[in-house]
Amino acid sequence: MVQQKDIYDITIIGGGPVGLFTAFYSGMREMKTKVIEFLPYLGGKVPYFYPEKIIRDIGGIPMISGEKLTEDLIKQAMTFDPAIILNEQVLHMEKLEDGTFLLTSNNGAQHYTKTIVLATGFGSLKSVKLNLANAIDFEEKSLHYSIKKLESYRDKNVLISGGGNSAVDWANELEPIANKVTLIYRKPMFTGIESNVSKMIHSTVDVLNPYELLELKGMGGQMTSAIVKQVDGNDLREIEVDNVIVNHGFEINLGPITEWGINIENGTIVVDHTMSTSIPGIFAIGDVANYPSKLALIAGGFNEGPIAVNGAKLHVSPKESLKHLFSTHYEPLTSGN
Ligand SMILES: Cc1cc2nc3c(=O)[nH]c(=O)nc-3n(C[C@H](O)[C@H](O)[C@H](O)COP(=O)(O)OP(=O)(O)OC[C@H]3O[C@@H](n4cnc5c(N)ncnc54)[C@H](O)[C@@H]3O)c2cc1C
């Protein structure tokens, strides 16, 4: 049972991949660590949007499924036994006279902490919805914003709308499984990673750009066809589809965190080179962090976490010096690891 009036050295808000790795590193620096996660489970966007997707861009891991990466990250995060609180959304922050922070969650729970690391991603895990009047009739039946089980698209006619990494990736993943994959994008140039775009263009995926969705047809939630229209042109096509997958990005909504007095730009939190926000003692990492050349990638977040922890350690113990520690200095980490 977690004693909520205990004062923690670090409270990490958000138990996504970046928050989880940060909890490990924080434990390694012997910081008393707590992770608070809104969802009933850990892993953030990875299990929520793409448990079966194969991730290939983490150094030293040629390929790993979202599910397995989450399992490994949780195991690693638990090495130093941090307090884990699920099903709580942190809403409010108050800086007390002695410099500690008091956090209050949606259920009224209070958490005392010397430093805060915001690893909240985009706050909400909501995708940008398709702006068509009858889209809601098909939602969760034949219109989806993420893919939980690739197998459920076997031998189906699938239309994907979007041109970023997720859309292009799903087109490539579904191509060998589905009967037919069509991808439409409203812009002339794709923003997905070049090698994936090339792979898609040289596959059997029918690529239509610049086109956009105009109408969905079907009954009882089951789509039968979709009408797509050329952007800045007159070509209209009716495409036979069983499923439409929409990848138009995410809503960024940090909720009441935007009222904490932290410097925010374009919905994300501005940080300096130490991952410090405009409020000393509060750091931001992962997708929510905003700095020049920021990449919203898991691997980048794995570097930001340790930088924030080191900054937090200096905040808690100003006499400490900045240390470049490796886990190999700690043999064995804990018994059984
Ligand atoms: C389909 C798809 C495929 C992707 N593929 C790749 C890939 O191959 N490689 C790659 O590097 N990246 C990929 N990404 C991006 C990657 O998932 C993100 O960069 C990563 O998840 C960011 O991790 P995070 O911990 O910063 O945030 P998130 O994963 O978004 O986790 C944030 C967590 O914070 C919680 N939270 C938010 N607000 C609060 C609050 N107030 N209180 C408590 N909890 C809160 C949320 O519930 C969430 O669980 C992909 C993304 C998508 C959608």
The ligand as a Gaussian input file, in Angstrom:
#p B3LYP/6-31G(d) Opt

LIG

0 1
 C        0.553000       3.904000     -34.714000
 C        1.832000       4.457000     -34.113000
 C        3.025000       3.867000     -34.435000
 C        4.211000       4.345000     -33.880000
 N        5.372000       3.711000     -34.196000
 C        6.546000       4.126000     -33.618000
 C        7.781000       3.467000     -33.919000
 O        7.828000       2.513000     -34.700000
 N        8.911000       3.951000     -33.316000
 C        8.900000       5.016000     -32.447000
 O        9.939000       5.389000     -31.929000
 N        7.724000       5.651000     -32.159000
 C        6.561000       5.234000     -32.724000
 N        5.396000       5.892000     -32.428000
 C        5.458000       7.050000     -31.517000
 C        5.599000       6.567000     -30.054000
 O        4.519000       5.698000     -29.728000
 C        5.617000       7.771000     -29.121000
 O        6.715000       8.603000     -29.480000
 C        5.763000       7.306000     -27.667000
 O        4.660000       6.518000     -27.265000
 C        5.898000       8.508000     -26.737000
 O        6.008000       8.017000     -25.442000
 P        5.612000       8.926000     -24.182000
 O        5.906000       8.060000     -22.994000
 O        6.233000      10.255000     -24.310000
 O        4.041000       9.198000     -24.336000
 P        2.792000       8.232000     -24.474000
 O        3.136000       6.918000     -25.058000
 O        1.761000       9.042000     -25.168000
 O        2.345000       7.977000     -22.962000
 C        1.872000       9.040000     -22.179000
 C        1.030000       8.475000     -21.044000
 O        0.715000       9.544000     -20.147000
 C       -0.589000       9.343000     -19.655000
 N       -1.114000      10.641000     -19.183000
 C       -1.341000      11.750000     -19.917000
 N       -1.764000      12.759000     -19.140000
 C       -1.797000      12.268000     -17.870000
 C       -2.165000      12.828000     -16.628000
 N       -2.544000      14.122000     -16.493000
 N       -2.115000      12.042000     -15.522000
 C       -1.711000      10.739000     -15.624000
 N       -1.361000      10.164000     -16.789000
 C       -1.392000      10.918000     -17.900000
 C       -1.358000       8.796000     -20.853000
 O       -2.507000       8.073000     -20.433000
 C       -0.300000       7.885000     -21.509000
 O       -0.401000       6.549000     -21.079000
 C        4.200000       5.447000     -32.984000
 C        2.988000       6.045000     -32.649000
 C        1.803000       5.556000     -33.203000
 C        0.509000       6.183000     -32.802000

